[in-house]
């Protein structure tokens, strides 16, 4: 899975990396943006067609695996960008 994510970052998602890294107003991190993206995806995919008390089958997980892989990639890219901003320039952390 790690190799597939790395390959996708440099291939399929390469045009998205700069968008993932970007943080408005020269903030170090944009946690509100990251959380908002996660909430939208959770509502659209994670909770869709899942009823309380039901057993989730393999199909449920396999259908959502590409979303999980992309979110892991986004998290890795963003963490790297945040660390680069912390150690390479003077920025400020976003206020909620």
Residue, then its C-alpha position, 0 to 999 in steps of 0.5 A: x500500500x505504501x508503494x502504491x500511495x507513493x506512486x500515486x503522489x508522483x503520478x496520478x495525484x501529482x497535479x494536486x500536491x500543490x493544492x494539498x500543501x497550500x495554506x492560506x494567509x501563510x499559516x503553518x497549518x490549516x486544520x479547519x480545512x483538513x477537518x472540513x474535507x474529512x467531514x464531507x467525505x465521511x458523510x458522502x462515503x463512510x456513513x452512506x448506506x451504513x445502518x446502525x447495528x449492521x455488519x459491514x462487509x468487505x465490499x464496503x471497505x474495498x469501495x472506500x479504500x481508494x478514499x482512505x489511500x488518498x487521505x493518507x497521501x494528503x496527510x503525508x504531503x501536508x505533514x511534510x509541508x507543515x514541517x518544511x514551513x516550521x523549519x524553513x520560514x517564519x509563519x503563524x499557526x491558523x487561529x480557529 
